[in-house]
Amino acid sequence: MLEIKKLTKKYGAFTALDELDLTLEKGVYGLLGANGAGKTTFLNLLTDNIKRTSGEILYNGRDILELGADFRQRVGYTPQLQGIFEDFTAGQFMRYIGALKGMKRRKCVSQTVELLELVGLGGSAHRKLGSFSGGMRQRVLLAAAMLDDPEILIMDEPTAGLDPEERIRLRNHIAEISADRTVILATHVVDDIECIAERVILLKKGRLLRFAPPAELMDEIIGKVGEYYGSLEETARLRETYGKGQTMRRRDGFVFRAAEDELPESFVRVNNITLEDVYLYHSEGRA
């Protein structure tokens, strides 16, 4: 169990994370929020990359600062930026990460074979990473993060820049490995979270706004999502008025879709709510 209690991080007068309270057990947790919401700060605190201002992060009842390296060995981390050595083969990269983790060579070699097979790269262990597609590189990073069987897996934008097929494949892998570990998935690709996350951590301006299953968050805004059918010029003007929402092309023309407490009578209310609507509803706009 991972318990976050009154976790706060300040940079001078600016509060990046403000008294965050969470309890995370096994399963997938989606981390959502606009740029500047505190997502990266939260992940850096969880991975012990930066010092907290106040609060606690407890793992099975003990503070992670007290546990030190013992806690870090239980964490797998997939960074947003693909920091890999392109002249390494996939197998060499895995063994390099294993050495950094302090794994015994025999155990690392054995797990390298198993994990590359798990992420669909069993036949590519001897290929250089420089020849890999973006999706293949991301899957190597996922495999490397899973070395030494971490109990907590933290993933920062793991599907960014991937094509739809690669995104779905990687998303399936994440779902498959989440049964016996805690997975925290930070992403702007809301579809990924809607498909596999058990609960959503929604941050806004450094504070926890909501912590609930996706279906519950979507149910909360039924009746608050509407669409306006009109010309491209009309939908563009609506976007300027609201400051958020999205213009979409449909078979019969253009549609502006918005999520607000009060929508004009000209909007048609819709019930096919998505997590993207939830994200828009809680984001900053000018309405």
C-alpha positions in Angstrom: 0.0 0.0 0.0 1.2 3.5 -0.9 -0.2 6.3 1.3 0.3 10.0 0.5 -0.5 12.3 3.4 -0.6 16.1 3.2 2.1 16.0 0.5 3.3 19.5 -0.3 6.0 20.9 -2.6 6.8 24.6 -2.8 9.2 26.5 -4.9 9.6 29.8 -3.1 6.2 31.4 -2.9 4.8 29.0 -5.6 3.0 25.9 -4.4 3.4 23.1 -7.0 1.6 20.5 -4.9 -0.7 21.4 -2.1 -1.5 18.9 0.8 -2.2 15.9 -1.5 -3.9 12.9 0.3 -4.2 9.6 -1.5 -4.1 5.8 -0.8 -3.1 3.6 -3.7 -3.2 -0.2 -3.7 -2.8 -2.7 -6.6 -4.3 -1.7 -10.0 -3.9 1.1 -12.6 -4.4 4.7 -11.5 -4.6 7.4 -14.2 -3.0 10.8 -13.4 -4.7 13.6 -15.2 -4.3 17.4 -15.2 -3.4 20.3 -17.4 0.2 21.5 -17.7 1.2 23.0 -14.4 -1.3 20.9 -12.4 1.4 19.2 -10.4 1.7 15.8 -12.2 5.4 15.9 -12.8 6.1 17.2 -9.3 4.0 14.4 -7.8 5.9 11.8 -9.9 9.3 13.3 -8.9 8.3 13.1 -5.2 7.2 9.5 -5.6 10.5 8.5 -7.2 12.5 10.5 -4.6 14.0 12.8 -7.3 13.1 16.0 -5.4 12.7 16.9 -1.8 9.2 17.5 -0.4 8.4 20.6 1.5 6.1 18.7 4.0 3.9 15.7 4.2 4.5 11.9 4.0 4.8 9.2 1.5 4.4 5.9 3.2 5.0 2.4 1.7 3.4 -0.3 3.8 3.4 2.1 6.8 7.0 3.3 6.5 8.2 6.6 5.0 10.0 6.1 1.7 12.8 8.4 2.9 13.4 6.0 5.8 13.3 3.1 3.4 15.7 4.8 1.0 17.3 2.4 -1.6 15.1 -0.4 -0.4 12.0 1.5 -1.6 13.6 2.6 -4.9 14.3 -1.0 -5.7 10.6 -1.7 -5.6 9.9 1.1 -8.1 9.9 0.8 -11.9 9.9 4.1 -13.8 9.2 4.8 -17.5 10.2 8.5 -18.2 8.4 10.7 -20.7 11.6 11.3 -22.6 13.1 8.2 -24.3 16.6 8.2 -22.8 18.2 5.3 -24.6 21.6 4.5 -26.1 20.9 3.9 -29.8 24.1 1.8 -30.3 22.9 -0.6 -27.6 20.9 -3.6 -28.6 17.6 -4.2 -26.7 19.3 -6.9 -24.7 22.3 -4.8 -23.8 20.1 -1.9 -22.7 18.1 -4.2 -20.4 21.3 -5.6 -18.9 22.6 -2.1 -18.4 19.5 -1.1 -16.5 19.7 -4.3 -14.5 23.2 -3.4 -13.5 22.1 0.0 -12.4 19.5 -1.7 -10.3 22.1 -3.9 -8.7 20.7 -7.1 -10.1 22.8 -10.3 -10.3 23.7 -10.9 -13.9 22.1 -14.4 -14.2 18.8 -13.1 -12.9 18.9 -10.0 -15.2 19.7 -12.1 -18.3 16.8 -14.5 -17.4 14.3 -11.6 -16.9 15.5 -9.8 -20.0 14.4 -12.8 -22.1 11.0 -13.0 -20.3 10.2 -9.3 -20.4 11.2 -8.7 -24.0 8.9 -11.6 -24.9 6.2 -10.1 -22.7 6.2 -6.8 -24.6 6.4 -8.5 -28.0 10.1 -7.9 -28.6 11.4 -11.4 -28.0 12.8 -11.6 -31.6 14.4 -8.2 -31.4 16.8 -8.6 -28.5 19.9 -8.3 -30.8 18.6 -5.4 -32.8 20.1 -1.9 -32.1 17.7 0.5 -30.5 18.5 3.1 -33.1 16.5 0.9 -35.6 13.4 0.7 -33.4 10.2 2.6 -34.0 8.9 4.9 -31.3 6.5 2.3 -30.1 9.2 -0.4 -29.9 11.4 2.0 -27.9 8.6 2.7 -25.5 8.0 -1.1 -25.0 11.7 -1.5 -24.3 11.5 1.2 -21.6 8.4 -0.6 -20.2 10.4 -3.9 -20.1 13.3 -2.2 -18.4 11.1 -0.6 -15.8 9.8 -4.0 -14.9 13.2 -5.6 -14.3 13.5 -7.0 -10.7 9.7 -7.2 -10.5 8.8 -3.8 -9.1 5.7 -3.5 -6.9 5.1 0.1 -8.1 5.3 1.1 -11.7 5.3 4.8 -12.6 4.8 5.7 -16.3 5.0 9.3 -17.6 3.3 9.8 -21.0 4.1 6.2 -22.1 2.0 6.4 -25.3 3.0 9.9 -26.4 3.9 10.0 -30.1 2.9 6.4 -30.9 0.6 5.5 -33.7 -2.8 4.1 -32.8 -1.8 0.4 -33.3 1.3 0.8 -31.1 -0.7 2.7 -28.5 -3.2 0.0 -28.2 -0.6 -2.7 -28.0 1.3 -0.9 -25.2 -2.0 -0.1 -23.4 -2.8 -3.9 -23.5 0.6 -4.7 -22.0 0.0 -2.2 -19.1 -3.4 -3.7 -18.4 -1.9 -7.2 -18.3 0.9 -6.4 -15.8 -1.3 -4.4 -13.4 -3.0 -7.3 -11.6 -0.2 -7.7 -8.9 1.3 -4.2 -8.7 0.4 -0.5 -8.4 0.6 1.3 -11.8 0.5 5.1 -12.0 -0.1 6.3 -15.5 0.4 10.0 -16.2 -0.8 11.0 -19.7 -2.6 13.6 -21.8 -4.0 10.8 -24.0 -7.3 10.5 -22.1 -8.5 7.5 -24.0 -5.7 5.4 -22.4 -6.9 6.1 -18.9 -10.5 5.6 -19.8 -9.7 2.1 -21.2 -7.5 0.7 -18.4 -7.5 2.9 -15.2 -9.5 1.7 -12.2 -9.4 5.2 -10.7 -8.5 8.7 -11.9 -6.3 11.1 -9.9 -7.4 14.5 -11.2 -5.1 17.4 -10.3 -5.8 21.1 -10.7 -3.4 23.9 -9.7 -1.5 21.5 -7.4 -4.6 20.3 -5.5 -6.5 17.0 -5.7 -9.7 17.8 -7.5 -11.2 14.3 -7.8 -10.1 10.7 -7.0 -12.7 8.3 -8.5 -13.4 5.6 -11.1 -13.7 7.0 -14.7 -17.4 5.9 -14.9 -18.2 7.9 -11.7 -16.5 11.0 -13.1 -18.4 10.7 -16.3 -21.8 10.2 -14.6 -21.2 13.4 -12.6 -21.4 15.6 -15.7 -24.4 14.0 -17.4 -26.6 16.8 -18.6 -23.6 19.2 -18.7 -22.2 18.1 -22.1 -23.7 19.6 -25.3 -23.1 20.0 -29.0 -23.8 22.9 -31.3 -24.2 22.1 -35.0 -23.3 24.9 -37.3 -20.7 26.3 -39.8 -17.0 26.3 -39.2 -17.2 30.0 -38.6 -19.9 29.6 -35.9 -18.0 26.8 -34.1 -14.8 28.9 -34.2 -16.7 31.8 -32.5 -18.0 29.5 -29.8 -14.5 28.2 -29.1 -13.3 31.8 -28.7 -16.2 32.5 -26.3 -15.7 29.4 -24.1 -12.0 29.2 -24.3 -12.3 25.4 -24.2 -14.3 22.7 -26.0 -13.6 21.1 -29.3 -14.7 21.5 -32.9 -15.3 18.3 -34.8 -16.2 17.5 -38.4 -19.2 15.2 -38.8 -20.7 13.7 -41.9 -23.3 16.5 -42.0 -21.1 19.4 -41.1 -19.3 20.9 -38.1 -20.0 20.4 -34.4 -18.7 22.3 -31.3 -18.8 20.2 -28.2 -18.5 21.7 -24.7 -18.9 20.6 -21.1 -20.3 23.4 -18.8 -22.7 23.8 -15.9 -24.8 26.1 -18.0 -25.0 25.7 -21.8 -27.1 27.9 -24.2 -30.4 26.6 -25.3 -29.0 26.2 -28.9 -26.8 23.3 -27.6 -28.1 19.7 -27.9 -27.4 17.8 -24.6 -25.7 14.5 -25.2 -25.4 11.4 -23.0 -22.4 9.7 -24.6 -20.0 11.2 -22.1 -16.3 10.5 -22.3 -13.4 11.1 -19.9 -12.2 13.7 -22.3 -15.5 15.6 -21.5 -14.6 15.3 -17.8 -11.1 16.7 -18.5 -12.6 19.7 -20.5 -15.3 20.3 -17.8 -12.7 20.7 -15.1 -10.2 22.6 -17.2 -9.8 26.4 -17.2 -11.9 28.3 -19.7 -13.4 31.7 -20.2 -17.1 30.9 -19.8 
